[in-house]
Amino acid sequence: MAMKTAILAYVIAFCGVAMIVVGLWGLYILIRERVAELRLRDYLPTIQAIALGFVLIGLARALQLLLLIFATSYHLR
């Protein structure tokens, strides 16, 4: 069970990093376009992708911490 949870945490963290990269790539494309008028709502999908990446990384870290807490509590008994 612990190994599956650790693998799940790494997969979630990898997806978080991928979302950050995709968001930054979209932001790069928007900046490179040099459209005369870009509003904030044009940047929102890329900002949301980057934020989702950070949320996924935080979720993976919380899952790893929970796994560590369970592992240490069962070894103490």
C-alpha positions in Angstrom: 0.0 0.0 0.0 2.8 2.4 0.9 4.6 1.9 -2.4 1.4 2.6 -4.4 0.8 5.8 -2.5 4.4 6.9 -3.0 4.1 6.3 -6.8 0.8 8.2 -6.8 2.4 11.1 -5.1 5.2 11.2 -7.7 2.7 11.0 -10.6 0.7 13.9 -9.1 3.9 15.9 -8.6 5.0 15.2 -12.2 1.5 16.3 -13.5 1.9 19.5 -11.5 5.3 20.2 -13.0 3.8 19.5 -16.5 1.0 21.9 -15.8 3.4 24.7 -14.8 5.4 24.1 -18.0 2.3 24.2 -20.1 1.2 27.4 -18.4 4.5 29.0 -18.9 4.6 28.0 -22.5 1.2 29.5 -23.1 2.3 32.7 -21.4 5.4 32.8 -23.7 3.1 32.4 -26.7 0.9 35.2 -25.5 3.8 37.5 -24.9 5.4 36.7 -28.3 2.2 37.4 -30.2 2.6 41.1 -29.6 -1.1 41.8 -30.0 -1.9 45.5 -29.6 -4.4 45.0 -26.8 -4.2 42.0 -24.5 -6.5 42.1 -21.5 -6.2 40.3 -18.2 -8.8 37.7 -19.3 -6.5 36.7 -22.1 -3.8 35.8 -19.5 -6.2 34.0 -17.1 -6.0 30.4 -18.6 -2.2 30.4 -18.5 -2.2 31.8 -14.9 -4.8 29.2 -13.9 -2.7 26.4 -15.4 0.4 27.6 -13.5 -1.7 27.8 -10.3 -3.1 24.4 -10.8 0.4 23.1 -11.2 1.4 24.5 -7.8 -1.8 23.0 -6.3 -1.0 19.6 -7.6 2.6 19.8 -6.3 1.2 20.8 -2.9 -1.2 17.9 -3.0 1.6 15.5 -3.8 3.7 16.9 -0.9 0.7 16.5 1.5 0.3 12.9 0.4 4.0 12.2 1.0 3.8 13.8 4.4 0.7 11.7 5.3 2.6 8.6 4.1 5.5 9.6 6.3 3.2 10.1 9.3 1.6 6.8 8.9 4.9 5.0 8.4 6.4 6.5 11.6 3.4 5.9 13.7 3.2 2.2 12.8 6.9 1.7 13.4 6.7 3.1 16.9 4.2 0.6 18.2 
